[in-house]
């Protein structure tokens, strides 16, 4: 995963929004304000890597405080392939970036989310970035762009 590799190469601590948001058995955090406070506490720090979307739940603070935003803009087929591969690899286990008690599962709703990401989530991300971000934007559309970005570190 890109976030783990970035953290390892740079020594900057990484935080996964999924780990902060989800409760055991994939229950959403019932207190969205505490979720926002946790994220705002992280981005108030000097150095951090934040992984995840939640564009409709979080305010602009993460974009206002970021130096670099890496926007993954991969084809849906690549994302679906990777999601299914993750499911096969971690089936019934909790990946390190997820909250305890959230085992990897085959989830049609999540696969629909992947298929509609470009039409629903990407516009939200782009709007937040346009309004609140003044740093370096890195858009990664394929493996070559990922490798070029990582090679430049």
N, C-alpha and C positions, 0 to 999 in steps of 0.2 A: 504494500500500500504506500502511496506517495507520502502521506503524512508521516508514517513511521520512518521512512527513508530520509525525509527532510529533517526530522528531529535528530536522527542519528548523525547525519552529516554536519548539522549546524550547532548541535548542543542546545537548541532552543526547545523548551518544554512544549509538548503537544497535548491538546485537549480535544476530545471528541464530543460533539454536541449530543450524539446518540447516547453516549454513556451518561451524560448529565440529565437528559430528558426522560429516558425510558426507565420504568420501574420493573421489578420482576414480573414475569409472564407477559411482557410487552404491554404493560399498562402505561398510558401517558402520565406524565407528572401532573398530579391534580392541582398543583400550585404553580401556575405559569409565572407568577411574579417572583417566586423563589428561583425558578429556572433562569429568568432574566437577570436577577441579582447575581447568581453564580457566574453567568457569562460576563456581566459587567465587571465583576470582581477580577476575572481572569484578564480581560482586556485593559483593565486599569494598570496592570503590571507592565514592566519594562519590555519584556520579550516573551512572545508566545506564538504558537501555531494553533489555529482553531480550524477544526475539520467539521464541515456540515453545513446544511442549508438553514432550515427553519426561518425562511425569509418572512413568513407571515406572523411569526411568534416573537421575534426579537427586534429590538430597535436598531437604530443605525450606529450605535457606539462602536461595534467591531470594525465597521468600515471607516469610521472617522479616525480611529486609532491605528489602523493598519498601515504598514509601509508598502506591503506587496499583497495583492490578491491574486490567487491562482484560480482561474475559472476553468473547470473541466467541461469541455464542450465536445464530448465523445459521441459517436453515433449510437443510437438506441440499441442496435444489434450488438455492439461491443459491450455495452453496459448490461444487457440481458445475459449475454454469454458469461460475463464475469460474475453476475449475481447467481446464476445457476451453478457455476463452478464453485463459488463460495459455499453454496448450500451443500453441494456434494462433498466438499472438503470438511466442512465444520458441522455437518448435520447433527442436530441434537446437542451440540456443544456451543458454549458462549465464546465468541471471538474476543480477543483482548480489548478491542475498541468499543465493545458493547457493555451495557450495564450487567452486573451479575443477575442471573436468573432470566436472561433473554437469549435462549439458545437459537441458533440459526434454524430457520424453518422455510419450507416451501410456501410462499405467500403470494397468491394471485393479485392481491391489492397492491403489494409492493411492485410487482412486475407491471401492473397498469400505470403506477406512478412513474416508472422508468420510461414507459412508452409515451407518456404525455409530458414528460419533464420539459422538453424544448418548448412546448406550446403554453404550459402553465407556470412552471417554476422559473425557467430561464428569464422571461420578461420581468418577473419580480426581482430577481438577482440583478439584472442589468439596470433596472430603475434605481435600486438602492445604491449600486455602485456609482451611477451617474450623479446622483444627488449628494452622496456622502463620502466619496472616496477621492483622494487627490494624489495617491501614490502610483506605483508601477503596477499595471494590470498585465498579467500573463495569461493568455488564453491557450489551453492545450487541447488540440483537436485530434491528436494521433500519437503514436508511440515515438515517432521522430521528434515531435515538438517537446514531448516529455523528456526525452533523452538530452535534447539540446538545452533545456532549462536546467536539468540536474547537472549536466556537464559544465555549465557556466558558474556553478556554486563554488 
